[in-house]
Amino acid sequence: METDDSLIKESILETAQIISSNGGFVAEDFTVHYFDGNFSSSIKDQIGTPDRVLVHYPMHLAVPLSEIEWSDDPQSMGSYTAPTTLDANQLRLVELWVTMVDHAEKLNMINTFVPDFAIRNSELRAALLNLGFPKFDEVPHPQDAKKTLISWHSFGSGRGDQSKKRLIPLKMFVNHHHSGAKQSLPEPGVHVLTSSTSNSEQTYENYGDLDAMQLLTGFGFVDHEAPVVHSTPLEVESSIGVIAVNARSWRYPPQESGRQALTWIQSDDGSVSLRHLAIRPDNRHSTVTYLAMGIQSMVGSTADVAQKEAERLINEILQINHNKYSQVIRVLPLEESGKQSATMVREACEIQVRKLVQWW
């Protein structure tokens, strides 16, 4: 444990002791860092060795947070009512977690930096909604910040359904990087694993196939290294009718080819939609090729004609994405209350546009 904060240090060491004393395991070199409200993790031994277990604990230590009745206080997790079904170790793990997240002012961080909570201007929220983030349709309730924090520090379903949220002690302090270890939650325990990039500065997990805007809206930070840009929802006219890109990619996709980058859904009425369109540094050619194959098979055009139309459609899709991000940037000055978050939104939008241009 590396921090000058004695309260955080004592809480993390006691958490590790509870895990180790109840059938779990914490590697001796697994280190949690805490400075200025931010947590991170690193290792000291076997640098570069992937899939080494750093933390493991049985499922009963993954406390069901959904069974706890949280207070209406929007600034603190500290007042709550735990069910009588929780044992002494589970109660103490919750108490330690609440102590740490309140001391680190995590709810304040969510309300300050996560755009869904910080951005209030209706025109800017509408522009962000147009990027494909439904959460901007309504201003969140103050209690939603608690649901988001629980989502960050637990495993289970999304923010709208808290029924399966279970605390992940120590695991929640491992940050995201696309080269990090896959988030492994095997039965009968919960693991923290190393990746080949784990070192004495930081060990990461991969939260999923997320682009810069997804990471900002979901977790409140800007990632310059995200290796993907997911197309916004949109429609383009083609020789096979309107082609709609429906939504952003699922979080954990299979190894992607051009075919997987745009999965066809053809309706009975002849309309065509794509479940998603993932834009990467090396997949424009395969994506255009697959799109051309679909056009050729559906309208009977020659390969050359279909290829040219596919190129045109991809360029049009890129332009629409560029226009949507530009619209967000144009209305950013209208935001008065969430200026810190708005600055991060600008940064993420500029990252997305730059990658669209460089990659495709």
HELIX and SHEET records of a PDB file:
HELIX    1   1 SER A    6  SER A   21  1                                  16    
HELIX    2   2 MET A   59  LEU A   61  5                                   3    
HELIX    3   3 LEU A   65  GLU A   67  5                                   3    
HELIX    4   4 ALA A   88  HIS A  103  1                                  16    
HELIX    5   5 LYS A  106  PHE A  113  1                                   8    
HELIX    6   6 PRO A  115  ALA A  118  1                                   4    
HELIX    7   7 SER A  122  ASN A  130  1                                   9    
HELIX    8   8 PRO A  134  ASP A  137  5                                   4    
HELIX    9   9 ASP A  144  TRP A  152  1                                   9    
HELIX   10  10 LYS A  171  PHE A  173  5                                   3    
HELIX   11  11 ALA A  212  PHE A  219  1                                   8    
HELIX   12  12 GLY A  258  ALA A  261  1                                   4    
HELIX   13  13 ARG A  284  VAL A  299  1                                  16    
HELIX   14  14 ALA A  303  VAL A  331  1                                  29    
HELIX   15  15 LEU A  332  LEU A  334  5                                   3    
HELIX   16  16 LYS A  339  TRP A  359  1                                  21    
SHEET    1   A 3 PHE A  25  VAL A  26  0                                        
SHEET    2   A 3 VAL A  53  PRO A  58 -1                                        
SHEET    3   A 3 GLY A 189  LEU A 193 -1                                        
SHEET    1   B 2 THR A  31  PHE A  35  0                                        
SHEET    2   B 2 ASN A  38  SER A  42 -1                                        
SHEET    1   C 2 GLU A  69  TRP A  70  0                                        
SHEET    2   C 2 TYR A  80  THR A  81 -1                                        
SHEET    1   D 2 SER A 154  PHE A 155  0                                        
SHEET    2   D 2 ARG A 166  LEU A 167 -1                                        
SHEET    1   E 2 HIS A 176  LYS A 182  0                                        
SHEET    2   E 2 GLU A 205  ASN A 206  1                                        
SHEET    1   F 2 VAL A 229  HIS A 230  0                                        
SHEET    2   F 2 ALA A 278  ILE A 279 -1                                        
SHEET    1   G 4 LEU A 234  SER A 238  0                                        
SHEET    2   G 4 GLY A 241  VAL A 245 -1                                        
SHEET    3   G 4 VAL A 272  LEU A 274  1                                        
SHEET    4   G 4 TRP A 264  GLN A 266 -1                                        
END                                                                             
